[in-house]
Amino acid sequence: MPFSLAPLFWFVVVIALIPLALWLLKRTPVGGAAAQGALRSVAVLALSPQQRIVTVEVGHGDARRWLVLGVTPQQITPLHEMAPQGDAALPAAPAAASPFAQVLARLRRGASDAR
């Protein structure tokens, strides 16, 4: 029975092409590289687990606008449009931690207090 390395070779080639394809996709307009800097999240307010109010900045230079959007799993609704506020007008928001990170931090504090 002859043994061929061709299937193994093509398997390795396909596995090696996956990271290359992802890298190329990240840097092409299809993957969103063209929109770099055209959209920026300014603030997010969670109203419930599935409802949020999101403020995003769109555009460049004098054409910049802030859009206040209501976001649900079914739709995104524009609520308000306004001129961008200065960065100094934004309150310093603490880094939003995930609920898991908050629970883990609380458990670590409890374990260190018990020592």
Secondary structure, 3 states (H helix, E strand, C coil): CCCCCHHHHHHHHHHHHHHHHHHHHHCCHHHCHHHCCCEEEEEEEEEECCEEEEEEEECCHHHCEEEEEEECCCCEEEEEEECCCCHHHCCCCCCCCCHHHHHHHHHHHHHHHHC
